């Protein structure tokens, strides 16, 4: 019995530790825990998804630049082009 109680208490403390920042924010804002969680998820989705898309576009543009400028010409003309050619291998 005591072993089971200790295991349950350990799980409860772990959950409380995970929810600590949410509870702090909810008290700071004056809203419920659920409402703060929903706004946090919305903020993360709105901020990080566009950043991921921009990073993908930048990587694609760089790969296209390297393919066009480094593979067709034996030497790159500018310092920037030569750095990009060398860094891609």
Backbone as CSV, one residue per row, in Angstrom:
resi,resn,N_x,N_y,N_z,CA_x,CA_y,CA_z,C_x,C_y,C_z
1,UNK,0.816,-1.193,0.000,0.000,0.000,0.000,0.868,1.268,0.000
2,UNK,1.869,1.264,0.833,2.705,2.461,0.934,3.503,2.692,-0.343
3,UNK,3.884,1.606,-0.993,4.633,1.734,-2.243,3.742,2.349,-3.310
4,UNK,2.514,1.904,-3.405,1.572,2.458,-4.373,1.281,3.928,-4.083
5,UNK,1.122,4.249,-2.797,0.862,5.636,-2.404,2.057,6.526,-2.769
6,UNK,3.256,6.022,-2.546,4.452,6.797,-2.879,4.553,7.014,-4.392
7,UNK,4.204,5.998,-5.169,4.248,6.130,-6.620,3.230,7.165,-7.098
8,UNK,2.034,7.126,-6.535,0.997,8.095,-6.907,1.398,9.500,-6.494
9,UNK,1.974,9.644,-5.305,2.441,10.963,-4.852,3.553,11.497,-5.758
10,UNK,4.432,10.607,-6.196,5.506,11.019,-7.104,4.957,11.506,-8.439
11,UNK,3.962,10.803,-8.962,3.339,11.231,-10.223,2.626,12.564,-10.053
12,UNK,1.940,12.745,-8.941,1.221,13.993,-8.673,2.198,15.162,-8.588
13,UNK,3.319,14.953,-7.915,4.316,16.025,-7.803,4.940,16.355,-9.156
14,UNK,5.122,15.340,-9.982,5.672,15.592,-11.325,4.698,16.409,-12.162
15,UNK,3.424,16.093,-12.079,2.410,16.850,-12.821,2.336,18.281,-12.305
16,UNK,2.385,18.448,-10.992,2.356,19.800,-10.425,3.571,20.607,-10.848
17,UNK,4.722,19.956,-10.941,5.934,20.657,-11.379,5.807,21.080,-12.835
18,UNK,5.190,20.240,-13.666,4.993,20.595,-15.072,4.018,21.749,-15.237
19,UNK,3.025,21.815,-14.374,2.009,22.860,-14.480,2.377,24.137,-13.725
20,UNK,3.512,24.160,-13.073,3.923,25.326,-12.300,3.968,26.616,-13.102
21,UNK,4.664,26.640,-14.246,4.702,27.871,-15.044,3.324,28.306,-15.551
22,UNK,2.480,27.332,-15.885,1.132,27.668,-16.350,0.336,28.309,-15.228
23,UNK,0.454,27.765,-14.040,-0.269,28.345,-12.897,0.249,29.739,-12.570
24,UNK,1.563,29.924,-12.662,2.138,31.242,-12.412,1.594,32.256,-13.410
25,UNK,1.593,31.892,-14.692,1.075,32.791,-15.729,-0.410,33.069,-15.530
26,UNK,-1.163,32.049,-15.172,-2.602,32.251,-14.990,-2.876,33.186,-13.816
27,UNK,-2.091,33.091,-12.756,-2.255,34.015,-11.638,-1.811,35.423,-12.018
28,UNK,-0.759,35.514,-12.806,-0.249,36.815,-13.233,-1.257,37.533,-14.122
29,UNK,-1.872,36.782,-15.035,-2.823,37.360,-15.977,-4.213,37.463,-15.360
30,UNK,-4.515,36.554,-14.461,-5.832,36.530,-13.856,-6.833,35.716,-14.659
31,UNK,-6.348,34.682,-15.317,-7.206,33.817,-16.121,-7.057,32.379,-15.631
32,UNK,-7.905,31.494,-16.157,-7.835,30.092,-15.756,-6.637,29.412,-16.420
33,UNK,-6.232,28.269,-15.860,-5.107,27.517,-16.416,-5.381,27.099,-17.861
34,UNK,-6.589,26.631,-18.100,-6.954,26.161,-19.440,-6.881,27.292,-20.461
35,UNK,-7.351,28.459,-20.082,-7.331,29.602,-21.002,-5.891,30.031,-21.318
36,UNK,-5.034,30.027,-20.302,-3.629,30.394,-20.508,-2.950,29.378,-21.417
37,UNK,-3.225,28.079,-21.229,-2.659,27.051,-22.080,-3.081,27.238,-23.533
38,UNK,-4.352,27.529,-23.747,-4.843,27.723,-25.113,-4.179,28.923,-25.784
39,UNK,-4.034,30.035,-25.068,-3.387,31.221,-25.641,-1.910,30.961,-25.921
40,UNK,-1.260,30.203,-25.034,0.156,29.886,-25.233,0.338,29.034,-26.491
41,UNK,-0.503,28.029,-26.667,-0.415,27.172,-27.857,-0.670,27.994,-29.115
42,UNK,-1.642,28.876,-29.054,-1.942,29.740,-30.201,-0.754,30.639,-30.534
43,UNK,-0.129,31.221,-29.513,1.025,32.100,-29.740,2.190,31.334,-30.347
44,UNK,2.457,30.143,-29.851,3.553,29.335,-30.389,3.270,28.976,-31.844
45,UNK,2.041,28.582,-32.137,1.694,28.212,-33.512,1.819,29.403,-34.453
46,UNK,1.377,30.567,-34.023,1.424,31.748,-34.891,2.839,32.281,-35.084
47,UNK,3.707,32.087,-34.105,5.065,32.618,-34.212,6.041,31.639,-34.847
48,UNK,5.953,30.366,-34.511,6.970,29.424,-34.965,6.680,28.812,-36.331
49,UNK,5.440,28.650,-36.702,5.134,28.086,-38.017,5.620,28.984,-39.153
50,UNK,5.371,30.285,-39.122,5.915,31.140,-40.194,7.444,31.157,-40.211
51,UNK,8.065,31.074,-39.049,9.532,31.051,-39.002,10.067,29.790,-39.678
52,UNK,9.406,28.673,-39.489,9.830,27.430,-40.135,9.683,27.531,-41.645
53,UNK,8.613,28.139,-42.110,8.404,28.299,-43.550,9.486,29.195,-44.137
54,UNK,9.818,30.277,-43.465,10.866,31.188,-43.953,12.212,30.468,-44.006
55,UNK,12.518,29.653,-43.004,13.776,28.906,-43.021,13.819,27.910,-44.182
56,UNK,12.711,27.250,-44.456,12.662,26.330,-45.594,12.861,27.071,-46.913
57,UNK,12.221,28.219,-47.054,12.389,29.001,-48.278,13.829,29.475,-48.446
58,UNK,14.455,29.899,-47.357,15.844,30.356,-47.426,16.784,29.215,-47.808
59,UNK,16.565,28.047,-47.251,17.408,26.902,-47.580,17.240,26.507,-49.045
60,UNK,16.009,26.533,-49.516,15.751,26.198,-50.914,16.397,27.213,-51.843
61,UNK,16.301,28.483,-51.512,16.907,29.527,-52.342,18.428,29.385,-52.373
62,UNK,19.026,29.051,-51.246,20.475,28.877,-51.202,20.903,27.683,-52.043
63,UNK,20.185,26.585,-51.932,20.534,25.398,-52.715,20.398,25.688,-54.207
64,UNK,19.386,26.441,-54.573,19.205,26.808,-55.982,20.348,27.699,-56.448
65,UNK,20.726,28.660,-55.620,21.830,29.560,-55.956,23.119,28.767,-56.148
66,UNK,23.410,27.866,-55.242,24.637,27.079,-55.324,24.606,26.186,-56.552
67,UNK,23.457,25.584,-56.840,23.362,24.702,-58.013,23.585,25.480,-59.300
68,UNK,23.035,26.666,-59.374,23.151,27.453,-60.605,24.534,28.066,-60.743
69,UNK,25.056,28.667,-59.702,26.297,29.431,-59.799,27.558,28.608,-59.603
70,UNK,27.492,27.535,-58.874,28.722,26.793,-58.572,28.933,25.597,-59.489
71,UNK,27.888,24.983,-59.968,28.047,23.792,-60.791,28.284,24.117,-62.256
72,UNK,27.786,25.238,-62.745,27.935,25.568,-64.150,29.258,26.267,-64.459
73,UNK,29.802,26.984,-63.490,31.025,27.741,-63.728,32.159,27.135,-62.904
74,UNK,33.348,27.029,-63.473,34.446,26.446,-62.701,34.878,27.331,-61.531
75,UNK,34.829,28.649,-61.689,35.215,29.556,-60.608,34.107,30.568,-60.391
76,UNK,33.889,30.911,-59.141,32.890,31.925,-58.823,33.528,33.299,-58.938
77,UNK,32.731,34.275,-59.351,33.271,35.608,-59.620,33.495,36.436,-58.365
78,UNK,32.571,36.437,-57.440,32.707,37.287,-56.254,33.094,36.449,-55.039
79,UNK,33.538,37.145,-54.018,33.927,36.465,-52.782,32.742,35.739,-52.171
80,UNK,31.566,36.361,-52.192,30.376,35.743,-51.611,30.021,34.454,-52.344
81,UNK,30.080,34.481,-53.666,29.795,33.291,-54.446,30.803,32.189,-54.161
82,UNK,32.072,32.542,-54.016,33.082,31.522,-53.765,32.897,30.908,-52.376
83,UNK,32.498,31.708,-51.398,32.234,31.148,-50.073,31.055,30.177,-50.109
84,UNK,30.039,30.512,-50.870,28.874,29.637,-50.949,29.230,28.348,-51.699
85,UNK,30.078,28.449,-52.699,30.469,27.260,-53.453,31.292,26.312,-52.593
86,UNK,32.198,26.879,-51.811,33.090,26.066,-50.982,32.309,25.432,-49.832
87,UNK,31.364,26.184,-49.229,30.678,25.675,-48.056,29.746,24.515,-48.377
88,UNK,29.299,24.395,-49.617,28.388,23.312,-49.970,29.134,22.023,-50.303
89,UNK,30.417,22.119,-50.484,31.206,20.923,-50.703,31.353,20.630,-52.094
